[in-house]
Amino acid sequence: MTDKPHIMVVEARFYDDISDALWEGAERALKAAGASYERFTVPGALEIPPAIRLAHLAAEAGTLKRPFDGYVALGCVLRGETTHYDTVCNESARGIMDLGTRFGLAIGNGILTCETEEQAWTRARANELDKGGGAAQAALALVATRRRLAQG
């Protein structure tokens, strides 16, 4: 990529410490790629797809100084005692997938869906599975694919 991508990172803050670890991995990956980025926070995973859609609408309206080339979704959902876990996991994933397939948005999904906090930490830490960094890399890969396809 010659023109460095501009990325929107949307981070659900329901589990602040885990979100911080995901953010660290994502930021490291974006810096390594030379991408510019802006960080936005929302309360929980269900708010991530609407936040991305709002940014996309603002880009379509021409109200953003610089539109985003891609998006990184970060957050954590831990199983609790009710079925709310299933709703949040399924609907946040569906929302992200819909945005990607319907509008062609390049989104890296770094929303952890775990049974335990220990599982989440293993996935969030940069020195372990680094899912935040992986989500940023996925978004950058999709941006590169879109650019390649646009060149014909």
Kinemage of the C-alpha trace (Angstrom):
@kinemage 1
@onewidth
@group {chain A} dominant
@subgroup {mainchain}
@vectorlist {calphas} color= white
{ca met a 1} P 0.000 0.000 0.000
{ca thr a 2} L 1.571 3.225 -1.099
{ca asp a 3} L -1.123 5.486 0.342
{ca lys a 4} L -1.191 4.574 4.018
{ca pro a 5} L -4.671 3.631 5.219
{ca his a 6} L -6.713 5.606 7.705
{ca ile a 7} L -8.426 3.306 10.214
{ca met a 8} L -11.250 3.763 12.712
{ca val a 9} L -10.830 1.690 15.861
{ca val a 10} L -14.093 1.190 17.745
{ca glu a 11} L -13.559 -0.168 21.214
{ca ala a 12} L -16.264 -1.443 23.565
{ca arg a 13} L -15.314 -0.467 27.120
{ca phe a 14} L -17.484 -2.906 29.092
{ca tyr a 15} L -14.352 -4.749 30.323
{ca asp a 16} L -11.887 -1.852 30.495
{ca asp a 17} L -8.699 -3.798 31.286
{ca ile a 18} L -9.263 -6.377 28.549
{ca ser a 19} L -10.177 -3.606 26.107
{ca asp a 20} L -6.927 -1.821 26.965
{ca ala a 21} L -4.960 -4.977 26.139
{ca leu a 22} L -6.800 -5.386 22.821
{ca trp a 23} L -6.152 -1.726 22.019
{ca glu a 24} L -2.419 -2.092 22.706
{ca gly a 25} L -2.174 -4.923 20.191
{ca ala a 26} L -4.221 -3.076 17.585
{ca glu a 27} L -2.258 0.141 18.008
{ca arg a 28} L 1.047 -1.711 17.676
{ca ala a 29} L -0.101 -3.387 14.433
{ca leu a 30} L -1.409 -0.132 12.965
{ca lys a 31} L 1.794 1.723 13.806
{ca ala a 32} L 3.890 -1.085 12.304
{ca ala a 33} L 1.902 -0.745 9.071
{ca gly a 34} L 2.297 3.037 9.065
{ca ala a 35} L -1.471 3.489 9.156
{ca ser a 36} L -3.123 6.525 10.664
{ca tyr a 37} L -5.981 5.837 13.027
{ca glu a 38} L -8.605 7.327 15.283
{ca arg a 39} L -9.892 5.624 18.409
{ca phe a 40} L -13.557 5.740 19.398
{ca thr a 41} L -15.123 4.127 22.433
{ca val a 42} L -18.625 2.775 22.936
{ca pro a 43} L -20.212 1.169 26.011
{ca gly a 44} L -20.474 -2.404 24.735
{ca ala a 45} L -20.150 -4.786 21.808
{ca leu a 46} L -23.667 -4.149 20.518
{ca glu a 47} L -22.796 -0.498 19.940
{ca ile a 48} L -19.811 -1.262 17.693
{ca pro a 49} L -21.691 -1.924 14.413
{ca pro a 50} L -23.836 1.223 14.738
{ca ala a 51} L -20.720 3.317 15.447
{ca ile a 52} L -19.063 1.986 12.294
{ca arg a 53} L -22.222 2.636 10.286
{ca leu a 54} L -22.396 6.213 11.626
{ca ala a 55} L -18.832 6.803 10.440
{ca his a 56} L -19.681 5.336 7.043
{ca leu a 57} L -22.740 7.591 6.762
{ca ala a 58} L -20.634 10.624 7.698
{ca ala a 59} L -18.147 9.675 4.977
{ca glu a 60} L -20.953 9.346 2.436
{ca ala a 61} L -22.261 12.765 3.478
{ca gly a 62} L -18.790 14.270 3.091
{ca thr a 63} L -18.616 15.488 6.678
{ca leu a 64} L -15.408 13.672 7.646
{ca lys a 65} L -12.086 15.433 7.199
{ca arg a 66} L -10.623 12.122 6.102
{ca pro a 67} L -12.856 9.100 5.524
{ca phe a 68} L -11.819 5.783 6.984
{ca asp a 69} L -10.381 3.096 4.741
{ca gly a 70} L -11.063 0.383 7.285
{ca tyr a 71} L -12.360 -0.379 10.729
{ca val a 72} L -11.227 -2.387 13.743
{ca ala a 73} L -13.831 -3.667 16.209
{ca leu a 74} L -12.495 -4.395 19.704
{ca gly a 75} L -14.331 -5.653 22.749
{ca cys a 76} L -15.051 -8.569 25.010
{ca val a 77} L -18.169 -10.536 25.843
{ca leu a 78} L -18.001 -12.979 28.745
{ca arg a 79} L -20.604 -15.640 29.388
{ca gly a 80} L -22.817 -14.800 32.327
{ca glu a 81} L -25.784 -16.464 33.953
{ca thr a 82} L -28.332 -15.501 31.284
{ca thr a 83} L -28.780 -15.884 27.535
{ca his a 84} L -27.830 -12.224 27.035
{ca tyr a 85} L -24.327 -13.483 26.175
{ca asp a 86} L -25.650 -15.309 23.111
{ca thr a 87} L -27.569 -12.271 21.928
{ca val a 88} L -24.591 -9.933 22.277
{ca cys a 89} L -22.168 -12.369 20.611
{ca asn a 90} L -24.467 -13.207 17.720
{ca glu a 91} L -25.819 -9.739 17.053
{ca ser a 92} L -22.478 -7.916 17.233
{ca ala a 93} L -20.952 -10.471 14.841
{ca arg a 94} L -23.968 -10.291 12.530
{ca gly a 95} L -23.826 -6.497 12.532
{ca ile a 96} L -20.164 -6.492 11.592
{ca met a 97} L -20.679 -9.107 8.895
{ca asp a 98} L -23.632 -7.183 7.464
{ca leu a 99} L -21.564 -3.997 7.258
{ca gly a 100} L -18.774 -5.841 5.495
{ca thr a 101} L -20.928 -7.675 2.987
{ca arg a 102} L -23.626 -5.063 2.389
{ca phe a 103} L -21.453 -1.951 2.212
{ca gly a 104} L -18.060 -3.445 1.385
{ca leu a 105} L -16.458 -2.147 4.564
{ca ala a 106} L -13.057 -3.520 5.557
{ca ile a 107} L -13.593 -4.556 9.176
{ca gly a 108} L -11.304 -6.577 11.402
{ca asn a 109} L -13.366 -8.232 14.128
{ca gly a 110} L -11.556 -8.292 17.455
{ca ile a 111} L -14.582 -8.824 19.676
{ca leu a 112} L -13.682 -11.647 22.026
{ca thr a 113} L -16.484 -14.042 22.961
{ca cys a 114} L -15.231 -16.140 25.848
{ca glu a 115} L -16.505 -18.406 28.568
{ca thr a 116} L -14.123 -17.028 31.218
{ca glu a 117} L -12.044 -13.967 31.964
{ca glu a 118} L -8.916 -16.140 31.821
{ca gln a 119} L -9.737 -17.112 28.224
{ca ala a 120} L -10.236 -13.452 27.361
{ca trp a 121} L -6.857 -12.454 28.809
{ca thr a 122} L -5.105 -15.208 26.844
{ca arg a 123} L -6.654 -13.851 23.660
{ca ala a 124} L -6.156 -10.161 24.479
{ca arg a 125} L -2.526 -10.056 25.619
{ca ala a 126} L -0.077 -9.025 22.923
{ca asn a 127} L 2.456 -11.621 24.102
{ca glu a 128} L -0.125 -14.417 23.800
{ca leu a 129} L -2.824 -14.579 21.062
{ca asp a 130} L -2.923 -10.790 20.402
{ca lys a 131} L -6.425 -10.713 18.953
{ca gly a 132} L -6.381 -6.892 18.917
{ca gly a 133} L -3.326 -6.929 16.688
{ca gly a 134} L -4.891 -9.659 14.580
{ca ala a 135} L -8.061 -7.622 14.083
{ca ala a 136} L -6.012 -4.616 12.942
{ca gln a 137} L -4.043 -6.813 10.537
{ca ala a 138} L -7.297 -8.264 9.180
{ca ala a 139} L -8.699 -4.786 8.532
{ca leu a 140} L -5.478 -3.751 6.787
{ca ala a 141} L -5.545 -6.918 4.659
{ca leu a 142} L -9.111 -6.177 3.573
{ca val a 143} L -8.160 -2.581 2.722
{ca ala a 144} L -5.304 -3.921 0.589
{ca thr a 145} L -7.638 -6.394 -1.130
{ca arg a 146} L -10.175 -3.678 -1.926
{ca arg a 147} L -7.438 -1.435 -3.341
{ca arg a 148} L -6.053 -4.262 -5.461
{ca leu a 149} L -9.479 -5.083 -6.855
{ca ala a 150} L -10.134 -1.390 -7.611
{ca gln a 151} L -6.993 -1.284 -9.776
{ca gly a 152} L -8.420 -3.965 -12.046
